[in-house]
Amino acid sequence: MPFTIVIASYLEEEHVARIRATLPDARVLYDPALVAPPRYAADHTGRADFQRDAEGEQRFRSWLAEADVMYDVDRRIAPELPTIAPNLRWIQFTSSGIGVLVRDAGLDRAGITITNAAGIHAVPLAEHALLAMLYFTKDIPRRLAEQRAHHWERYCGRELRGQTVGVVGLGAVGREVARLARAVGLRTVGAKRTPADDPEALHVDRVYTNAQLHDMLPECDQLVLICPHTPETEGMIGARELALLPQGATLINIGRGALVQEDALLAALRSGHLGGAALDVAATEPLPHEHPFWDEPNVLITAHSASTVDKENERLTDLFCENLVRFRDGRPLRNLFEA
């Protein structure tokens, strides 16, 4: 029996057409007027002030009542899905770090198969991590200040090659960070929750477990955080961990803001122990206007946007279409979320 697919966040028509063509017998329900308008390319949350009118809300909920599959969710009504979408069997999310949302909405207890976007953002995030390493190693904040001051003075810089980068979290993104770092001549080490028998498969010279993090940190000229926010990882980088990093090290957080104790990070930056911090994420987002990070000269802030590029919806649609065929055929789906 053909099943019903509801697309619950903005998607370009060319990608909607690809979904329809993948399973011509499926019923694909999508109307851009019923989802929040995007603020930029590949925006899956949309404008905060968006509201469907009464007729649109009724129509959207009637779709959910029939849905077997959802491409993304409307975050505002996610907790209602087990009730208003009784036939729902699978949700394909458009982001990777969905654990908090899934648990808070109770979707992990609703008997619904959930897949995430793990790996979709590996290339842009790895490129961003490399940018951050170069940004601070080449002392770009000082160079920009001198340019603004019209000040010409020669200086001696540093090389990135030969430094050691430590990657905390060796999933698809972490592995791509390590692979790219190796390609430009860095030594790579990594930490993950469980032991690994083959570091080479992860593009690192040595693998530590998260419990051995303190042994790894003294090696890391560059520290990249790309692990999920869980009770075990919350606040994992504090004053003690930052003190273990070499003088002048850089911290690059492309995971979740809650991984870092921000007061300790600020103190390490102001003391000069850390050479810089590239923060794509923050404990509170948006970062409050009055937060001191904004004005720190050795902080790079990128507003949780390092993963978002113009090819994202194309890659997400590739993943969704592959999983649709797997779903139809009763085969295991890619990127299964584990609570």
URQUI-V510263 format. One record per run of one state. SS is the DSSP state (~ for helix, > for strand, _ for the rest). FROM is the first residue (numbers start at 1). TO is the last residue. Records with the same first field share a line. If there is no record, write none. Layout:
SS = FROM-TO, FROM-TO
This chain:
_ = 1-3, 8-12, 23-26, 30-31, 35-53, 67-68, 72-74, 85-89, 93-98, 106-106, 110-112, 116-121, 138-139, 149-163, 169-171, 184-186, 193-198, 203-205, 218-221, 226-236, 238-238, 245-248, 254-256, 261-261, 272-273, 280-291, 296-298, 302-311, 330-335, 337-339
> = 4-7, 27-29, 69-71, 90-92, 113-115, 164-168, 187-192, 206-209, 222-225, 237-237, 249-253, 260-260, 274-279, 299-301, 336-336
~ = 13-22, 32-34, 54-66, 75-84, 99-105, 107-109, 122-137, 140-148, 172-183, 199-202, 210-217, 239-244, 257-259, 262-271, 292-295, 312-329
